[in-house]
Amino acid sequence: MQPSRDVRRLVEIMRALRDPETGCPWDVAQSFDTIVPYTIEETYEVVDAIERRDPEDLREELGDLLLQVVYFAQLAAEEALFDFEDVVETVTRKMIRRHPHVFGDETARTARSAKGQWERIKAEEKCERLELRQRRQAALETGVSLPGDWTSTMDASSHDGLLDAVPGAFPSLLLARKVQEKAATVGFDWTELAPIVAKLREETDEFEAAAALGDRDAQEDELGDILFTAVNLARRAEIDPEKALRRTVAKFRGRFAAMEAAAKRASCELKDLSLDEQEALWVSAKGTAGPPI
């Protein structure tokens, strides 16, 4: 088995790793559920490499992320659900269909700016997926089952709600933004910043009231409201809340590193300093590591 620039070699490698008799014991033992955490980790490592502008790491991390796709496709092939070629065909069909202004005939290319074209195509795809689920459900009701644990008893019609299209497994900030964006498509949205800011203050007051009562459950509920409203504020200001928070975390890490360096120069460690002494180092770090936080 030799390295190759052809993605089919990667598919062959994964098939060999998953061979029950000659494959890698660790890979053979994996399942859809056990691989999910690695997929999430690899996605964030791609983001990290981009933020650090490290092309060598990015190339490697993109390969690791591609491996996750091949891994899931191999698991699906083993259960006769679909294979890697099906994945490729599905995404290529989707891209061609959603870009008639690029891949369509002359009429479609001329109408590339037609209002609502993208949403219309997505709506058609949603209807087709619903039909597939309904056919699967009908087959299940006649006694036909899917391999492994993919036999679902969920009513296909239960996916009709507007917010059902948003995957619940999204990270919380992204989930909040996507849900709000969906709700906004039917007009359920603030149109100005001021009422959102007022709502944020209201939620903060409610959190303080819950804290004063020592009600942990209410505090968690109110904190969720604060975060959800903050995401709404970011969305209305056209700011990516994930990017904004990551920027603040990076700023905090830089200033904390400056505090550690200052303590080391003074032949001591942060843990040995009082809070007032640490605060003094923090104030000094703010002056050398960017705008105040």
C-alpha positions in Angstrom: 0.0 0.0 0.0 1.6 3.2 -1.2 0.6 6.9 -0.7 -1.3 8.5 -3.5 -2.9 11.8 -4.6 -6.0 9.8 -5.6 -8.8 9.9 -2.9 -9.6 6.3 -3.8 -6.4 5.2 -2.1 -7.7 6.7 1.1 -10.9 4.7 0.7 -8.9 1.5 0.2 -6.8 2.3 3.3 -9.9 2.7 5.4 -11.4 -0.5 4.1 -8.2 -2.3 5.0 -8.1 -0.8 8.5 -11.7 -1.9 9.1 -11.1 -5.5 7.8 -12.4 -7.8 10.7 -9.5 -10.3 10.2 -6.5 -8.3 9.0 -7.4 -4.7 10.0 -6.4 -2.5 13.0 -8.1 -3.7 16.2 -8.8 -0.1 17.3 -10.4 0.8 14.0 -12.4 -2.3 13.8 -13.9 -1.6 17.2 -15.1 1.9 16.3 -18.7 2.9 15.4 -20.5 6.0 14.2 -21.0 7.2 17.8 -17.4 6.7 18.9 -15.9 8.6 15.9 -18.1 11.7 16.4 -15.9 13.3 19.1 -12.8 13.0 16.8 -14.7 14.6 13.9 -15.6 17.6 16.1 -12.0 17.8 17.3 -10.6 17.6 13.8 -13.0 20.4 12.6 -11.7 22.7 15.3 -8.1 21.9 14.5 -8.7 23.0 10.9 -10.1 26.3 12.3 -7.1 26.7 14.5 -4.6 26.1 11.7 -6.4 28.8 9.6 -6.4 31.3 12.4 -2.7 30.7 12.9 -2.1 31.0 9.1 -0.1 27.7 9.2 -0.3 26.1 5.7 1.6 23.0 6.7 -0.7 22.3 9.6 -3.8 23.2 7.6 -2.9 20.7 4.9 -2.5 18.0 7.5 -5.7 18.9 9.4 -7.7 19.0 6.2 -6.5 15.5 5.5 -7.5 14.4 9.0 -11.0 15.9 8.4 -11.3 14.2 5.0 -10.4 10.9 6.8 -13.5 11.4 9.0 -15.7 11.6 6.0 -14.1 8.4 4.6 -14.4 6.7 8.0 -18.2 7.4 8.2 -18.7 6.3 4.6 -17.0 3.0 5.3 -19.1 2.4 8.4 -22.2 3.1 6.3 -21.0 0.8 3.5 -20.6 -2.0 6.0 -24.2 -1.6 7.0 -25.4 -1.3 3.4 -26.6 2.3 4.0 -24.5 4.1 1.4 -20.8 4.3 0.4 -18.2 7.1 -0.3 -19.1 7.3 -4.0 -22.8 8.0 -2.9 -21.6 10.8 -0.7 -19.6 12.4 -3.6 -22.5 12.0 -6.0 -24.9 13.6 -3.5 -22.8 16.7 -2.9 -21.9 17.2 -6.5 -25.6 16.9 -7.5 -26.5 19.4 -4.8 -23.8 21.9 -5.9 -24.8 21.7 -9.6 -28.5 22.0 -8.8 -28.0 25.0 -6.4 -25.9 26.9 -9.0 -28.0 27.0 -12.2 -26.4 30.4 -12.9 -23.1 28.6 -13.2 -23.9 25.1 -14.5 -27.4 25.6 -16.1 -28.4 26.6 -19.6 -28.2 30.1 -21.0 -31.6 31.0 -19.6 -30.7 29.9 -16.1 -27.4 31.8 -16.3 -29.2 35.0 -17.4 -31.6 34.6 -14.4 -28.8 34.1 -11.9 -30.0 36.9 -9.7 -33.7 35.7 -9.6 -35.0 36.5 -6.2 -35.6 33.4 -4.0 -33.9 31.0 -6.3 -31.6 29.5 -3.7 -34.4 29.1 -1.1 -36.7 27.6 -3.8 -34.1 24.9 -4.7 -33.5 24.1 -1.0 -37.2 23.8 -0.4 -37.5 21.3 -3.3 -34.6 19.3 -1.8 -36.4 19.3 1.5 -39.5 17.9 0.0 -37.5 15.2 -1.8 -35.9 14.2 1.5 -39.3 14.1 3.2 -40.6 11.8 0.5 -37.6 9.5 1.0 -38.2 9.4 4.8 -41.9 8.7 4.2 -41.1 5.8 1.9 -38.6 4.5 4.5 -41.2 4.8 7.2 -43.8 3.0 5.0 -41.2 0.2 4.5 -40.5 -0.1 8.2 -44.3 -0.4 8.9 -44.4 -3.4 6.6 -41.7 -5.2 8.5 -38.6 -4.1 6.5 -35.7 -3.1 8.8 -32.5 -1.2 8.3 -29.1 -2.7 9.3 -27.7 -2.2 12.7 -29.5 0.5 14.9 -30.7 2.6 12.0 -34.3 1.4 12.1 -36.2 4.5 13.0 -39.8 4.7 14.2 -39.9 8.5 14.0 -42.8 9.8 12.0 -41.3 11.5 8.9 -43.9 14.3 9.1 -42.4 15.4 12.4 -39.7 17.3 10.4 -42.2 19.9 9.1 -41.5 22.6 11.8 -39.5 25.6 10.7 -36.8 25.1 13.4 -36.6 21.4 12.8 -34.2 22.1 9.9 -31.6 23.3 12.4 -29.3 20.4 13.7 -29.6 20.2 17.4 -25.9 19.0 17.7 -24.5 22.4 16.6 -22.3 24.2 19.2 -24.5 26.3 21.4 -23.5 29.7 20.0 -24.0 28.5 16.4 -27.3 26.8 17.4 -28.7 29.9 18.9 -27.8 32.0 15.8 -29.2 29.5 13.4 -32.5 29.2 15.3 -32.8 33.0 15.5 -32.1 33.3 11.8 -34.8 30.7 11.0 -37.3 32.5 13.2 -36.5 35.8 11.5 -37.5 34.4 8.1 -41.2 34.7 9.2 -40.7 38.1 10.8 -40.2 36.9 14.4 -37.2 39.2 15.0 -36.1 42.5 16.5 -35.2 45.1 13.8 -33.3 47.5 16.1 -30.4 47.2 18.5 -31.9 49.2 21.3 -34.6 46.8 22.4 -32.1 43.9 22.3 -29.7 45.9 24.6 -32.7 46.6 26.9 -33.6 42.9 26.9 -30.0 42.0 27.8 -30.1 44.3 30.8 -33.4 42.8 31.8 -32.0 39.3 31.6 -29.0 40.3 33.7 -31.3 41.8 36.4 -33.2 38.5 36.4 -30.0 36.5 36.8 -29.0 38.7 39.8 -32.4 38.2 41.4 -32.0 34.4 41.0 -28.5 34.5 42.5 -29.7 36.5 45.5 -32.3 33.8 46.1 -29.6 31.1 45.7 -31.7 29.3 43.1 -29.2 27.4 41.0 -31.8 26.1 38.5 -33.1 29.6 37.9 -29.6 31.0 37.6 -28.8 28.5 34.8 -32.1 29.4 33.1 -31.4 33.1 33.3 -27.8 32.7 32.2 -29.0 30.9 29.1 -31.4 33.8 28.4 -28.4 36.2 28.7 -26.3 34.2 26.3 -29.2 33.8 23.8 -29.9 37.5 23.9 -26.2 38.3 23.4 -26.2 36.1 20.3 -29.2 38.0 19.1 -27.4 41.3 19.7 -24.4 40.1 17.8 -26.6 38.9 14.9 -28.4 42.3 14.7 -25.0 44.1 14.7 -23.8 41.6 12.0 -21.0 40.3 14.2 -20.2 36.5 14.4 -20.6 35.8 18.2 -18.2 32.8 17.9 -15.5 34.9 16.3 -16.0 37.7 18.8 -15.7 35.3 21.8 -12.7 33.6 20.3 -11.1 37.0 19.8 -11.7 37.9 23.5 -10.3 34.5 24.6 -7.2 35.1 22.5 -6.9 38.5 24.1 -7.3 37.1 27.6 -4.7 34.4 26.9 -2.2 37.0 25.7 -2.6 39.1 28.7 -2.5 36.2 31.1 0.8 35.1 29.5 2.1 38.6 30.0 1.2 38.3 33.7 3.0 35.0 34.0 6.1 36.5 32.3 6.0 39.5 34.7 5.7 37.2 37.7 8.6 35.1 36.4 10.8 38.2 36.0 10.1 39.0 39.7 11.2 35.4 40.6 7.7 34.4 41.7 4.6 32.5 40.5 1.1 33.8 40.0 -0.4 31.4 42.5 1.8 32.8 45.2 0.6 36.4 44.6 -2.4 38.0 46.3 -5.5 39.0 44.2 -4.5 42.6 44.5 -1.0 41.8 43.2 -2.4 39.8 40.4 -4.8 42.6 39.5 -1.8 45.0 39.3 -0.1 42.6 36.8 -3.3 42.4 34.8 -3.6 46.2 34.6 0.0 46.4 33.4 -0.7 43.6 30.9 -3.6 45.5 29.5 -1.3 48.4 28.7 1.1 46.2 26.7 -1.3 43.7 25.1 -4.0 45.7 23.3 -7.2 47.5 24.2 -8.8 47.1 27.6 -11.0 44.0 28.2 
